[in-house]
Amino acid sequence: MKTGLCTIAFRDRPFEAVLDLAVEAGFDGVEPWGKPDHTPDPFDADIVKRAAEAVQSRGLEVAQYGSYANPTDDGFDQQLSDAIEIADIYRTDMIRVWVGNCGSADAEEDQWNQAIEGFKTFCDRASDRGKVLVVEMHGNRLSDTVDGCMRLIEGVDRGNFRMNFQPMYTESPDQALDAAQAISPYVSTVHAQNYVQTGSNQRTLIAEGLIDYRTLIGIFRTIRFDGYLEVEFVKEDDPEGALKADAAFLRELCDTL
């Protein structure tokens, strides 16, 4: 396993400044945030190439590209093409994607069908370039429950369609661990985050929150998970101190599990 920093954690800072934080904290790689100012909109290959050079010059990898390509968006065809090109420039085979515009319980059949058919097309085109799509488990999306994720996985039915696991603040610790167990065979990346209490979106250090990350990552290790453990957001009252603490904890998990 490796450790990564999602640059969205410091989205108010210049991209290269966030890369420096990643190096100082000892991360192996980064997940570039797929929105301005860390990614140009519209897509500009020259700017992304300079960003990729900045990553490589610091000895970092790109764990995955944090795109917002979403098959239920009107501009999905362009999002798809841009995401593949950007992943190529970053020399990563992983593209994080989103899905839907509401929670799975509220989605109509048309939205499910649009998502599944869109991802089939995306997967086929991505496969031609050696890319894997990684759907983020996220609240208020079609991927907000294990059942929703499984409906997507079974409907898309492509080997390069995977999941980005993250525990949700709406879940109890037991629910988060149960979700990890159920979805673990399909997980390629983990966004590690922890909370002070169920139902509150107040983050704390990954090592100190409600969820026991040794148990959580142990679940993934039983199926030989060897992907990135990433910090997506940090404790707000001391972001740089929290980043270093989270990085050290994730490194310990990588070294001991």
C-alpha positions, 0 to 999 in steps of 0.5 A: 500500500501507498499513501497519498494526498488529495490536493483538494485538502488545500484547494485554497493554495496553489497546486505546487504549494500543495505538492510541497506539503505532500513531500514534507509530510512524506506522502508517496503520491497525490490525487490532483483535484479536478477543478480550478485552480488545480486543474484548468477549465476548460482543459488546457494540455500545456497547463496540465503538462506543467502540473505533471512536471511539478509532480514528477520533479518532486518524486511524487506519483499521481495516485489517481486523477480526481475528475468530476466526470459524471455520466448524468451530466450534460457535458459528459462526452467532453468530461470523458475525453478530458479525463482520459487525456489528463490521466495520460499526461499525469501518467496514471491509469486511475481516473476518479469519477462521480455518478448521479445528481441525487441519492440512490434512494431518490433516483429514477430509473432513467438516471440509473440507466443513463449512468450505467450506459455512460459508464459502459462507454467510458470504461470501453474508451478508457480501457483502450488507453489502459485506464481504470474508472474509480467511482467515489462512494459519496453522499447524495450520489448513486454510489451513496450505499453498498446497494447503489454501488453494487447496482452500478458494478453489476450493471456496468459489468466491466473489469476496469470499473472499480470503487473508491471507498470512504466512510461516511459521517452518516454511518456508525462505525459498525455500518462503515466496517460492514460497508467496507467488508461488502464492497472490499473486492471492488475497491482500488482506492481509499479516501481515509477520513474520520469523524468525532460523532455519527451524523456530524461532518466534523472531521478529526485526525484519522487515528482518533475518530470513531472508526478504527482504521486498523480494523478497516484497512485490515478488511481490505488487506484480507483481499490483498488490497495494495492501493493508495490510502489517501488523505482527502480532507484534514482537521480544520483547526490545524491543517498542516499539523493534522496533515503530518499526523495523518500521513504518519498514521497512514504510513504506519498502517502501510508498514504494519498491515 
